[in-house]
Amino acid sequence: MIGRRGQRDAPEEPVQQERVHRYSGSARLSPVSARQNALANPSVFQRDAHEPDFIILVAVIALTAIGILMVYSASAISSYAQNQNTFQLVAPQVLAGLLGFAAMAVLMRMDYRYLRTISVPLAILALALLVVVLVPLPGPLKQLSVSHNGSSRWIHLGPLPEIHPAEVAKLGLVVYLSHWLATRGLGIRSFTRGTVPFAIIVIPFLVLIAREPDLGTAAVVVLIAFSLFFIAGANLIHLAVAGLAGLAGGVVLMLAVGRYPLQRIQTLLDPWAEPTTSGYQTIKGLEALSAGGLFGTGLGNSRVFVPGDVNDFIFSVIAQELGLVGGAVVIALFVAFAYAGIRTAIQAPDTFGGLMAAGITAWICFQALINVGVVVAVVPVTGITLPFVSAGGSSLTVSLAAVGILLSISRETVERGWISASTDSGRGYGRTYLPGSRRRSVTAD
């Protein structure tokens, strides 16, 4: 190019050249064409990846290590007394942790955009697994569905550990909703093109999970879905209406499931009314919290036995054996995870990545909040696990796999003001609550 004074303009700065080269010229496409190109070849908009978020990595590894230690501490004596094997419960937890870390390592190194191509099959698989545990199967397939304490929540596949389909459903819903919301753009603010399809997507997951029954996991799914809907830029009036409809639907589900949800609410209000039956677990959990004191009774020295101490009441064991300090460390690790997860969502390179990071963070943090709330008697007993800590192979493996996706997104995070590589951002697609999705398009330079 020739300038006004007949002199050739200076060449582009190296940084600008690097930006244009990095996106292989595809950034000059229209938003629709760019989105189609990205779905066909997700690596087109891949950034130069850096190291994964250190805070997320350390917090998750620390929580998993604490979980294995506390499961062993809570179960060793009883397992030896029953089966002369102190590792009976902790060995499957270690195996699930190894599988989870392997999945996390693979997903962390993989470009997370490829998940868009399998988002629909993953959601369908999750729904199919939820149906399998509810529908009576013929012949030898009948043994696939396993029930415990009146709940049909598990699939048994021979020598393999039992699978909890609701855990797969949470991951499938996060991936598919993130993809669907990212492609909708401003259409998410429409009632017919946004709110109604959103409800149609989420309701089957809720109904199938609540039918098991598993109202605790259903509550987590609701919180995940509404968090993503809000972050994607939903109309606040529609969001409020959907919330009211969700509350009404929740009441209907509780009445349809039976008496036990109402009984748990009554137990929360006054656990000492039935101290030997419905209120026993809640009372013992509170006694365990008080027995720990500041520094705890020591590993393996629990003085109060709490039913379900290796599962949904594992936090009572932590507070008892490690004291207030140990409980505070676990909560601090979840707070650090939440901070790093939110930061990853804000600095994600595209809308799909930002939504998925926000969904995974909401999933882990809401579930941890509910679990701790149950132990301290501010939430009715739900039966959901403390992520990374409670015994449960499906929960641990799937949660670590989800963290691998979060770490993959964190490897491409950018500081504010950098150019977004989003195929969903640009003109007409930036009205979300994720700051990263409002950045300028490359064509603006």
C-alpha positions as a Markdown table, in Angstrom:
| # | Residue | x | y | z |
|---|---|---|---|---|
| 1 | Met | 0.0 | 0.0 | 0.0 |
| 2 | Ile | 1.1 | 3.5 | -0.8 |
| 3 | Gly | 0.6 | 6.2 | 1.9 |
| 4 | Arg | -0.6 | 9.8 | 1.4 |
| 5 | Arg | 3.0 | 11.0 | 0.8 |
| 6 | Gly | 3.8 | 8.4 | -1.7 |
| 7 | Gln | 5.7 | 6.3 | 0.8 |
| 8 | Arg | 5.0 | 2.6 | 1.4 |
| 9 | Asp | 3.2 | 1.9 | 4.7 |
| 10 | Ala | 5.2 | 0.1 | 7.4 |
| 11 | Pro | 4.6 | -3.7 | 7.4 |
| 12 | Glu | 2.3 | -5.2 | 10.0 |
| 13 | Glu | 3.7 | -5.6 | 13.4 |
| 14 | Pro | 4.9 | -9.1 | 14.3 |
| 15 | Val | 2.2 | -9.6 | 16.9 |
| 16 | Gln | -0.6 | -8.7 | 14.3 |
| 17 | Gln | 1.0 | -11.1 | 11.8 |
| 18 | Glu | 1.1 | -13.8 | 14.4 |
| 19 | Arg | -2.6 | -13.3 | 15.2 |
| 20 | Val | -3.7 | -13.5 | 11.6 |
| 21 | His | -1.4 | -16.5 | 10.9 |
| 22 | Arg | -2.7 | -18.3 | 14.0 |
| 23 | Tyr | -6.3 | -18.3 | 12.7 |
| 24 | Ser | -5.3 | -19.4 | 9.2 |
| 25 | Gly | -7.3 | -16.6 | 7.5 |
| 26 | Ser | -10.6 | -18.2 | 8.6 |
| 27 | Ala | -11.5 | -15.3 | 10.9 |
| 28 | Arg | -12.5 | -13.2 | 7.9 |
| 29 | Leu | -15.5 | -15.5 | 7.3 |
| 30 | Ser | -19.0 | -14.4 | 8.3 |
| 31 | Pro | -20.1 | -15.6 | 11.8 |
| 32 | Val | -22.3 | -18.4 | 10.2 |
| 33 | Ser | -19.6 | -19.6 | 7.8 |
| 34 | Ala | -17.0 | -19.5 | 10.6 |
| 35 | Arg | -19.2 | -21.5 | 12.9 |
| 36 | Gln | -19.8 | -24.2 | 10.2 |
| 37 | Asn | -16.1 | -24.3 | 9.4 |
| 38 | Ala | -15.2 | -24.7 | 13.1 |
| 39 | Leu | -17.7 | -27.5 | 13.5 |
| 40 | Ala | -16.2 | -29.3 | 10.5 |
| 41 | Asn | -12.6 | -28.7 | 11.7 |
| 42 | Pro | -12.5 | -27.5 | 15.3 |
| 43 | Ser | -8.7 | -27.1 | 15.3 |
| 44 | Val | -9.0 | -24.1 | 12.9 |
| 45 | Phe | -9.5 | -21.7 | 15.8 |
| 46 | Gln | -7.1 | -23.4 | 18.2 |
| 47 | Arg | -4.8 | -21.1 | 20.1 |
| 48 | Asp | -1.2 | -21.7 | 21.1 |
| 49 | Ala | -1.8 | -23.8 | 24.2 |
| 50 | His | 0.1 | -23.0 | 27.4 |
| 51 | Glu | 0.3 | -24.9 | 30.7 |
| 52 | Pro | -3.0 | -25.9 | 32.4 |
| 53 | Asp | -4.3 | -23.9 | 35.3 |
| 54 | Phe | -2.1 | -24.8 | 38.3 |
| 55 | Ile | -4.8 | -23.9 | 40.9 |
| 56 | Ile | -7.3 | -26.3 | 39.5 |
| 57 | Leu | -4.8 | -29.1 | 39.1 |
| 58 | Val | -3.5 | -28.8 | 42.7 |
| 59 | Ala | -6.9 | -28.4 | 44.2 |
| 60 | Val | -8.3 | -31.5 | 42.5 |
| 61 | Ile | -5.2 | -33.7 | 43.2 |
| 62 | Ala | -5.3 | -32.6 | 46.9 |
| 63 | Leu | -9.1 | -33.3 | 47.2 |
| 64 | Thr | -8.7 | -36.7 | 45.6 |
| 65 | Ala | -5.8 | -37.6 | 47.9 |
| 66 | Ile | -7.7 | -36.5 | 51.0 |
| 67 | Gly | -10.7 | -38.5 | 49.8 |
| 68 | Ile | -8.8 | -41.8 | 49.4 |
| 69 | Leu | -7.2 | -41.2 | 52.8 |
| 70 | Met | -10.5 | -40.5 | 54.5 |
| 71 | Val | -12.3 | -43.4 | 52.8 |
| 72 | Tyr | -9.6 | -45.8 | 54.1 |
| 73 | Ser | -9.7 | -44.3 | 57.6 |
| 74 | Ala | -13.4 | -44.6 | 57.8 |
| 75 | Ser | -13.7 | -48.1 | 56.4 |
| 76 | Ala | -10.5 | -50.0 | 57.3 |
| 77 | Ile | -11.6 | -51.4 | 60.7 |
| 78 | Ser | -15.2 | -52.3 | 59.7 |
| 79 | Ser | -13.9 | -53.9 | 56.4 |
| 80 | Tyr | -11.4 | -56.0 | 58.3 |
| 81 | Ala | -14.0 | -57.0 | 60.9 |
| 82 | Gln | -16.4 | -58.2 | 58.1 |
| 83 | Asn | -14.0 | -59.5 | 55.4 |
| 84 | Gln | -10.5 | -59.5 | 56.9 |
| 85 | Asn | -9.6 | -57.0 | 54.2 |
| 86 | Thr | -8.9 | -53.4 | 55.2 |
| 87 | Phe | -8.7 | -52.3 | 51.5 |
| 88 | Gln | -12.1 | -53.6 | 50.5 |
| 89 | Leu | -13.7 | -50.1 | 50.0 |
| 90 | Val | -10.6 | -48.0 | 49.3 |
| 91 | Ala | -9.2 | -50.3 | 46.6 |
| 92 | Pro | -12.0 | -49.6 | 44.1 |
| 93 | Gln | -11.7 | -45.9 | 44.9 |
| 94 | Val | -8.0 | -46.0 | 44.1 |
| 95 | Leu | -8.8 | -47.8 | 40.8 |
| 96 | Ala | -11.5 | -45.2 | 39.9 |
| 97 | Gly | -9.0 | -42.4 | 40.7 |
| 98 | Leu | -6.4 | -43.9 | 38.4 |
| 99 | Leu | -8.9 | -44.3 | 35.6 |
| 100 | Gly | -10.1 | -40.7 | 36.2 |
| 101 | Phe | -6.6 | -39.2 | 36.2 |
| 102 | Ala | -5.9 | -41.1 | 32.9 |
| 103 | Ala | -9.0 | -39.6 | 31.4 |
| 104 | Met | -8.1 | -36.2 | 32.8 |
| 105 | Ala | -4.6 | -36.4 | 31.2 |
| 106 | Val | -6.0 | -37.3 | 27.8 |
| 107 | Leu | -8.8 | -34.7 | 27.8 |
| 108 | Met | -6.5 | -32.0 | 29.1 |
| 109 | Arg | -4.2 | -32.5 | 26.1 |
| 110 | Met | -7.0 | -32.8 | 23.6 |
| 111 | Asp | -8.6 | -29.8 | 21.9 |
| 112 | Tyr | -11.9 | -29.4 | 23.8 |
| 113 | Arg | -13.7 | -28.1 | 20.6 |
| 114 | Tyr | -13.8 | -31.7 | 19.3 |
| 115 | Leu | -16.4 | -32.3 | 22.0 |
| 116 | Arg | -18.9 | -30.3 | 19.9 |
| 117 | Thr | -18.9 | -33.1 | 17.3 |
| 118 | Ile | -19.9 | -35.7 | 19.9 |
| 119 | Ser | -22.2 | -33.6 | 22.1 |
| 120 | Val | -25.4 | -35.0 | 20.6 |
| 121 | Pro | -24.3 | -38.7 | 20.8 |
| 122 | Leu | -23.0 | -38.1 | 24.4 |
| 123 | Ala | -26.4 | -36.7 | 25.4 |
| 124 | Ile | -28.3 | -39.5 | 23.8 |
| 125 | Leu | -26.0 | -42.1 | 25.5 |
| 126 | Ala | -26.6 | -40.4 | 28.9 |
| 127 | Leu | -30.4 | -40.6 | 28.4 |
| 128 | Ala | -30.2 | -44.2 | 27.3 |
| 129 | Leu | -28.3 | -45.1 | 30.4 |
| 130 | Leu | -30.8 | -43.4 | 32.6 |
| 131 | Val | -33.6 | -45.4 | 30.9 |
| 132 | Val | -31.8 | -48.7 | 31.3 |
| 133 | Val | -31.9 | -48.5 | 35.1 |
| 134 | Leu | -35.6 | -47.8 | 35.1 |
| 135 | Val | -37.0 | -50.1 | 32.4 |
| 136 | Pro | -37.3 | -53.9 | 33.2 |
| 137 | Leu | -35.0 | -55.7 | 30.8 |
| 138 | Pro | -35.6 | -59.3 | 29.5 |
| 139 | Gly | -33.5 | -62.4 | 30.0 |
| 140 | Pro | -29.9 | -62.0 | 31.1 |
| 141 | Leu | -30.0 | -58.2 | 30.6 |
| 142 | Lys | -32.2 | -58.1 | 33.7 |
| 143 | Gln | -29.1 | -58.1 | 35.9 |
| 144 | Leu | -27.8 | -54.9 | 34.4 |
| 145 | Ser | -29.9 | -52.7 | 36.6 |
| 146 | Val | -29.0 | -52.7 | 40.3 |
| 147 | Ser | -31.1 | -51.3 | 43.1 |
| 148 | His | -29.9 | -50.2 | 46.6 |
| 149 | Asn | -32.2 | -49.0 | 49.4 |
| 150 | Gly | -35.1 | -48.8 | 46.9 |
| 151 | Ser | -33.3 | -46.7 | 44.4 |
| 152 | Ser | -32.5 | -47.9 | 40.8 |
| 153 | Arg | -29.4 | -45.9 | 40.1 |
| 154 | Trp | -26.7 | -48.3 | 39.0 |
| 155 | Ile | -25.7 | -50.4 | 36.1 |
| 156 | His | -23.7 | -53.6 | 36.8 |
| 157 | Leu | -21.4 | -54.9 | 34.0 |
| 158 | Gly | -19.9 | -58.1 | 35.2 |
| 159 | Pro | -16.5 | -57.7 | 37.0 |
| 160 | Leu | -16.5 | -53.9 | 36.4 |
| 161 | Pro | -17.5 | -51.5 | 39.1 |
| 162 | Glu | -21.1 | -50.4 | 39.2 |
| 163 | Ile | -21.8 | -47.3 | 37.0 |
| 164 | His | -24.0 | -44.5 | 38.1 |
| 165 | Pro | -25.7 | -43.1 | 34.9 |
| 166 | Ala | -26.6 | -39.8 | 36.6 |
| 167 | Glu | -22.9 | -38.9 | 36.7 |
| 168 | Val | -22.6 | -39.5 | 32.9 |
| 169 | Ala | -25.8 | -37.5 | 32.5 |
| 170 | Lys | -24.3 | -34.5 | 34.2 |
| 171 | Leu | -21.3 | -34.5 | 31.9 |
| 172 | Gly | -23.4 | -35.1 | 28.8 |
| 173 | Leu | -25.8 | -32.3 | 29.7 |
| 174 | Val | -23.0 | -29.8 | 30.3 |
| 175 | Val | -21.3 | -30.6 | 27.0 |
| 176 | Tyr | -24.5 | -30.6 | 24.9 |
| 177 | Leu | -26.1 | -27.5 | 26.5 |
| 178 | Ser | -22.8 | -25.6 | 26.1 |
| 179 | His | -22.8 | -26.4 | 22.4 |
| 180 | Trp | -26.5 | -25.7 | 21.9 |
| 181 | Leu | -26.4 | -22.3 | 23.8 |
| 182 | Ala | -23.2 | -21.3 | 21.9 |
| 183 | Thr | -24.8 | -21.8 | 18.5 |
| 184 | Arg | -28.0 | -20.0 | 19.5 |
| 185 | Gly | -26.4 | -16.6 | 20.0 |
| 186 | Leu | -29.0 | -13.9 | 20.6 |
| 187 | Gly | -31.8 | -16.4 | 19.9 |
| 188 | Ile | -31.5 | -17.6 | 23.4 |
| 189 | Arg | -33.4 | -14.5 | 24.5 |
| 190 | Ser | -36.4 | -15.6 | 22.5 |
| 191 | Phe | -39.1 | -17.5 | 24.3 |
| 192 | Thr | -39.9 | -19.8 | 21.4 |
| 193 | Arg | -36.3 | -20.2 | 20.1 |
| 194 | Gly | -34.6 | -20.1 | 23.5 |
| 195 | Thr | -36.6 | -20.8 | 26.6 |
| 196 | Val | -38.9 | -23.5 | 25.2 |
| 197 | Pro | -36.2 | -25.6 | 23.5 |
| 198 | Phe | -34.1 | -25.2 | 26.7 |
| 199 | Ala | -36.9 | -26.7 | 28.8 |
| 200 | Ile | -37.4 | -29.5 | 26.2 |
| 201 | Ile | -33.7 | -30.5 | 26.5 |
| 202 | Val | -33.4 | -30.4 | 30.3 |
| 203 | Ile | -36.8 | -31.9 | 31.4 |
| 204 | Pro | -36.1 | -35.5 | 30.2 |
| 205 | Phe | -32.8 | -35.6 | 32.2 |
| 206 | Leu | -34.7 | -34.3 | 35.3 |
| 207 | Val | -37.6 | -36.7 | 35.0 |
| 208 | Leu | -35.5 | -39.8 | 34.5 |
| 209 | Ile | -33.1 | -38.9 | 37.4 |
| 210 | Ala | -36.0 | -38.0 | 39.8 |
| 211 | Arg | -37.7 | -41.2 | 38.8 |
| 212 | Glu | -34.8 | -43.4 | 40.1 |
| 213 | Pro | -35.4 | -41.6 | 42.6 |
| 214 | Asp | -32.4 | -39.3 | 43.1 |
| 215 | Leu | -33.7 | -35.9 | 44.0 |
| 216 | Gly | -30.3 | -34.7 | 45.1 |
| 217 | Thr | -28.7 | -35.2 | 41.7 |
| 218 | Ala | -31.8 | -33.8 | 40.1 |
| 219 | Ala | -31.3 | -30.6 | 42.1 |
| 220 | Val | -27.7 | -30.4 | 41.0 |
| 221 | Val | -28.8 | -30.8 | 37.3 |
| 222 | Val | -31.3 | -27.9 | 37.8 |
| 223 | Leu | -28.6 | -25.7 | 39.2 |
| 224 | Ile | -26.2 | -26.6 | 36.3 |
| 225 | Ala | -28.8 | -25.9 | 33.7 |
| 226 | Phe | -30.0 | -22.6 | 35.1 |
| 227 | Ser | -26.4 | -21.4 | 35.6 |
| 228 | Leu | -25.6 | -22.1 | 31.9 |
| 229 | Phe | -28.9 | -20.5 | 30.8 |
| 230 | Phe | -28.2 | -17.4 | 32.7 |
| 231 | Ile | -24.6 | -17.1 | 31.6 |
| 232 | Ala | -25.6 | -17.6 | 28.0 |
| 233 | Gly | -27.6 | -14.4 | 28.1 |
| 234 | Ala | -31.2 | -15.6 | 28.8 |
| 235 | Asn | -34.0 | -13.2 | 29.1 |
| 236 | Leu | -34.3 | -12.6 | 32.9 |
| 237 | Ile | -38.1 | -12.6 | 32.8 |
| 238 | His | -38.1 | -15.9 | 31.0 |
| 239 | Leu | -35.5 | -17.2 | 33.5 |
| 240 | Ala | -37.7 | -16.2 | 36.4 |
| 241 | Val | -40.7 | -17.8 | 34.8 |
| 242 | Ala | -38.7 | -21.0 | 34.2 |
| 243 | Gly | -37.5 | -20.9 | 37.8 |
| 244 | Leu | -41.1 | -20.7 | 39.1 |
| 245 | Ala | -42.2 | -23.5 | 36.7 |
| 246 | Gly | -39.2 | -25.5 | 38.0 |
| 247 | Leu | -40.3 | -25.1 | 41.6 |
| 248 | Ala | -43.8 | -26.2 | 40.8 |
| 249 | Gly | -42.5 | -29.1 | 38.8 |
| 250 | Gly | -40.2 | -30.0 | 41.8 |
| 251 | Val | -43.2 | -30.1 | 44.1 |
| 252 | Val | -45.1 | -32.3 | 41.7 |
| 253 | Leu | -42.1 | -34.7 | 41.5 |
| 254 | Met | -41.7 | -34.8 | 45.2 |
| 255 | Leu | -45.3 | -35.8 | 45.6 |
| 256 | Ala | -45.1 | -38.3 | 42.8 |
| 257 | Val | -42.0 | -40.0 | 44.2 |
| 258 | Gly | -43.6 | -40.7 | 47.6 |
| 259 | Arg | -43.5 | -39.7 | 51.2 |
| 260 | Tyr | -39.7 | -39.8 | 51.8 |
| 261 | Pro | -38.9 | -36.3 | 50.4 |
| 262 | Leu | -41.4 | -34.7 | 52.8 |
| 263 | Gln | -40.1 | -36.8 | 55.6 |
| 264 | Arg | -36.5 | -35.6 | 54.9 |
| 265 | Ile | -37.7 | -32.0 | 55.1 |
| 266 | Gln | -39.4 | -32.7 | 58.4 |
| 267 | Thr | -36.2 | -34.3 | 59.7 |
| 268 | Leu | -34.2 | -31.3 | 58.7 |
| 269 | Leu | -36.5 | -29.0 | 60.7 |
| 270 | Asp | -36.4 | -31.2 | 63.8 |
| 271 | Pro | -34.1 | -34.3 | 63.6 |
| 272 | Trp | -34.6 | -34.9 | 67.3 |
| 273 | Ala | -38.3 | -35.7 | 66.8 |
| 274 | Glu | -37.2 | -39.1 | 65.5 |
| 275 | Pro | -33.7 | -39.6 | 67.0 |
| 276 | Thr | -33.6 | -43.4 | 66.4 |
| 277 | Thr | -35.1 | -43.5 | 62.9 |
| 278 | Ser | -35.2 | -40.8 | 60.2 |
| 279 | Gly | -33.2 | -38.3 | 62.3 |
| 280 | Tyr | -30.5 | -40.7 | 63.4 |
| 281 | Gln | -28.0 | -40.0 | 60.5 |
| 282 | Thr | -28.4 | -36.2 | 60.9 |
| 283 | Ile | -27.9 | -36.3 | 64.6 |
| 284 | Lys | -24.8 | -38.5 | 64.4 |
| 285 | Gly | -23.4 | -36.2 | 61.7 |
| 286 | Leu | -23.7 | -33.2 | 64.1 |
| 287 | Glu | -22.2 | -35.2 | 66.9 |
| 288 | Ala | -19.2 | -36.1 | 64.8 |
| 289 | Leu | -18.7 | -32.4 | 63.9 |
| 290 | Ser | -18.7 | -31.4 | 67.6 |
| 291 | Ala | -16.4 | -34.3 | 68.5 |
| 292 | Gly | -13.6 | -33.1 | 66.2 |
| 293 | Gly | -12.9 | -29.9 | 68.0 |
| 294 | Leu | -10.2 | -27.7 | 66.5 |
| 295 | Phe | -7.6 | -30.3 | 65.4 |
| 296 | Gly | -9.6 | -33.5 | 65.4 |
| 297 | Thr | -9.3 | -36.9 | 67.1 |
| 298 | Gly | -6.7 | -38.2 | 64.6 |
| 299 | Leu | -6.9 | -40.5 | 61.6 |
| 300 | Gly | -8.8 | -43.7 | 62.3 |
| 301 | Asn | -9.8 | -42.5 | 65.8 |
| 302 | Ser | -13.4 | -41.6 | 65.1 |
| 303 | Arg | -15.5 | -41.6 | 68.3 |
| 304 | Val | -18.9 | -41.2 | 66.6 |
| 305 | Phe | -20.1 | -43.6 | 63.9 |
| 306 | Val | -22.1 | -41.9 | 61.2 |
| 307 | Pro | -24.2 | -44.0 | 58.7 |
| 308 | Gly | -22.9 | -43.4 | 55.2 |
| 309 | Asp | -19.6 | -42.1 | 56.5 |
| 310 | Val | -17.7 | -43.1 | 53.4 |
| 311 | Asn | -20.3 | -41.6 | 51.0 |
| 312 | Asp | -22.6 | -38.6 | 51.5 |
| 313 | Phe | -21.4 | -38.0 | 55.1 |
| 314 | Ile | -17.7 | -38.2 | 54.4 |
| 315 | Phe | -17.3 | -34.6 | 55.5 |
| 316 | Ser | -18.4 | -35.5 | 59.0 |
| 317 | Val | -15.4 | -37.9 | 59.2 |
| 318 | Ile | -13.1 | -35.2 | 58.0 |
| 319 | Ala | -14.3 | -32.8 | 60.6 |
| 320 | Gln | -14.1 | -35.4 | 63.3 |
| 321 | Glu | -10.7 | -36.8 | 62.6 |
| 322 | Leu | -9.0 | -33.7 | 61.2 |
| 323 | Gly | -11.0 | -31.1 | 63.2 |
| 324 | Leu | -12.2 | -27.7 | 62.2 |
| 325 | Val | -8.8 | -27.1 | 60.5 |
| 326 | Gly | -9.2 | -30.1 | 58.3 |
| 327 | Gly | -12.7 | -29.2 | 57.3 |
| 328 | Ala | -11.6 | -25.6 | 56.6 |
| 329 | Val | -8.8 | -26.9 | 54.3 |
| 330 | Val | -11.3 | -29.0 | 52.3 |
| 331 | Ile | -13.7 | -26.1 | 51.9 |
| 332 | Ala | -10.8 | -23.8 | 51.0 |
| 333 | Leu | -9.7 | -26.2 | 48.2 |
| 334 | Phe | -13.3 | -26.1 | 46.7 |
| 335 | Val | -13.2 | -22.3 | 47.0 |
| 336 | Ala | -9.9 | -22.2 | 45.1 |
| 337 | Phe | -11.3 | -24.5 | 42.5 |
| 338 | Ala | -14.4 | -22.3 | 42.1 |
| 339 | Tyr | -12.2 | -19.2 | 41.7 |
| 340 | Ala | -9.9 | -20.8 | 39.1 |
| 341 | Gly | -12.9 | -22.3 | 37.3 |
| 342 | Ile | -14.7 | -19.0 | 37.0 |
| 343 | Arg | -11.5 | -17.3 | 35.9 |
| 344 | Thr | -11.1 | -20.0 | 33.2 |
| 345 | Ala | -14.7 | -19.4 | 32.0 |
| 346 | Ile | -14.2 | -15.6 | 31.8 |
| 347 | Gln | -10.9 | -15.9 | 29.9 |
| 348 | Ala | -11.9 | -18.8 | 27.6 |
| 349 | Pro | -11.1 | -18.2 | 24.0 |
| 350 | Asp | -14.7 | -18.9 | 22.7 |
| 351 | Thr | -18.2 | -19.0 | 23.9 |
| 352 | Phe | -18.5 | -22.8 | 23.8 |
| 353 | Gly | -15.4 | -23.1 | 26.0 |
| 354 | Gly | -16.6 | -20.4 | 28.4 |
| 355 | Leu | -20.0 | -22.1 | 28.8 |
| 356 | Met | -18.5 | -25.5 | 29.3 |
| 357 | Ala | -16.0 | -24.2 | 31.9 |
| 358 | Ala | -18.8 | -22.4 | 33.8 |
| 359 | Gly | -21.0 | -25.6 | 33.7 |
| 360 | Ile | -18.3 | -27.8 | 35.0 |
| 361 | Thr | -17.4 | -25.4 | 37.8 |
| 362 | Ala | -21.1 | -25.0 | 38.7 |
| 363 | Trp | -21.5 | -28.7 | 38.8 |
| 364 | Ile | -18.6 | -29.4 | 41.1 |
| 365 | Cys | -19.2 | -26.4 | 43.4 |
| 366 | Phe | -23.0 | -26.8 | 43.8 |
| 367 | Gln | -22.6 | -30.5 | 44.5 |
| 368 | Ala | -20.0 | -29.8 | 47.1 |
| 369 | Leu | -22.1 | -27.0 | 48.7 |
| 370 | Ile | -25.1 | -29.3 | 48.9 |
| 371 | Asn | -23.1 | -32.2 | 50.4 |
| 372 | Val | -21.5 | -30.0 | 53.1 |
| 373 | Gly | -24.9 | -28.4 | 53.7 |
| 374 | Val | -26.4 | -31.8 | 54.4 |
| 375 | Val | -23.7 | -32.6 | 57.0 |
| 376 | Val | -24.2 | -29.3 | 58.9 |
| 377 | Ala | -28.0 | -29.8 | 58.8 |
| 378 | Val | -29.0 | -26.8 | 56.6 |
| 379 | Val | -30.0 | -29.0 | 53.6 |
| 380 | Pro | -32.2 | -32.1 | 53.7 |
| 381 | Val | -30.3 | -35.4 | 53.3 |
| 382 | Thr | -29.9 | -35.9 | 49.6 |
| 383 | Gly | -27.5 | -38.8 | 49.2 |
| 384 | Ile | -25.1 | -37.1 | 46.7 |
| 385 | Thr | -21.4 | -37.4 | 47.1 |
| 386 | Leu | -18.7 | -34.9 | 47.9 |
| 387 | Pro | -16.8 | -34.5 | 44.6 |
| 388 | Phe | -13.4 | -36.1 | 44.5 |
| 389 | Val | -13.7 | -37.1 | 48.2 |
| 390 | Ser | -16.6 | -39.5 | 48.8 |
| 391 | Ala | -16.4 | -43.2 | 47.9 |
| 392 | Gly | -18.0 | -43.8 | 44.6 |
| 393 | Gly | -16.1 | -44.9 | 41.5 |
| 394 | Ser | -18.5 | -43.3 | 38.9 |
| 395 | Ser | -18.5 | -40.0 | 40.6 |
| 396 | Leu | -14.7 | -39.8 | 40.9 |
| 397 | Thr | -13.9 | -41.0 | 37.4 |
| 398 | Val | -16.5 | -38.8 | 35.6 |
| 399 | Ser | -15.6 | -35.7 | 37.8 |
| 400 | Leu | -11.9 | -36.1 | 37.0 |
| 401 | Ala | -12.7 | -36.5 | 33.3 |
| 402 | Ala | -14.8 | -33.2 | 33.5 |
| 403 | Val | -11.8 | -31.5 | 35.1 |
| 404 | Gly | -9.7 | -32.7 | 32.2 |
| 405 | Ile | -12.0 | -30.7 | 29.9 |
| 406 | Leu | -11.8 | -27.7 | 32.2 |
| 407 | Leu | -8.0 | -27.9 | 32.1 |
| 408 | Ser | -8.0 | -28.2 | 28.3 |
| 409 | Ile | -9.9 | -24.9 | 28.2 |
| 410 | Ser | -7.6 | -23.3 | 30.7 |
| 411 | Arg | -4.6 | -24.1 | 28.4 |
| 412 | Glu | -6.0 | -21.6 | 25.9 |
| 413 | Thr | -7.2 | -18.8 | 28.2 |
| 414 | Val | -6.3 | -15.3 | 27.3 |
| 415 | Glu | -6.1 | -12.0 | 29.2 |
| 416 | Arg | -8.8 | -9.4 | 28.7 |
| 417 | Gly | -8.4 | -7.3 | 25.7 |
| 418 | Trp | -6.9 | -10.1 | 23.5 |
| 419 | Ile | -8.6 | -11.1 | 20.3 |
| 420 | Ser | -11.2 | -13.8 | 20.6 |
| 421 | Ala | -11.0 | -16.9 | 18.5 |
| 422 | Ser | -14.7 | -17.6 | 19.0 |
| 423 | Thr | -16.8 | -18.9 | 16.2 |
| 424 | Asp | -19.8 | -17.9 | 18.2 |
| 425 | Ser | -18.8 | -14.3 | 19.0 |
| 426 | Gly | -18.6 | -11.3 | 16.7 |
| 427 | Arg | -21.5 | -9.2 | 15.5 |
| 428 | Gly | -24.8 | -10.3 | 16.9 |
| 429 | Tyr | -23.3 | -13.1 | 19.1 |
| 430 | Gly | -21.8 | -11.3 | 22.0 |
| 431 | Arg | -24.7 | -10.6 | 24.3 |
| 432 | Thr | -23.8 | -13.2 | 27.0 |
| 433 | Tyr | -22.6 | -12.7 | 30.5 |
| 434 | Leu | -19.1 | -14.1 | 29.6 |
| 435 | Pro | -16.7 | -11.2 | 29.1 |
| 436 | Gly | -14.7 | -13.4 | 26.8 |
| 437 | Ser | -17.5 | -13.6 | 24.3 |
| 438 | Arg | -17.6 | -9.8 | 23.9 |
| 439 | Arg | -14.1 | -9.4 | 22.6 |
| 440 | Arg | -13.5 | -8.0 | 19.1 |
| 441 | Ser | -13.4 | -10.1 | 16.0 |
| 442 | Val | -10.1 | -10.5 | 14.1 |
| 443 | Thr | -11.7 | -8.7 | 11.2 |
| 444 | Ala | -11.9 | -5.5 | 13.3 |
| 445 | Asp | -8.1 | -5.0 | 13.0 |
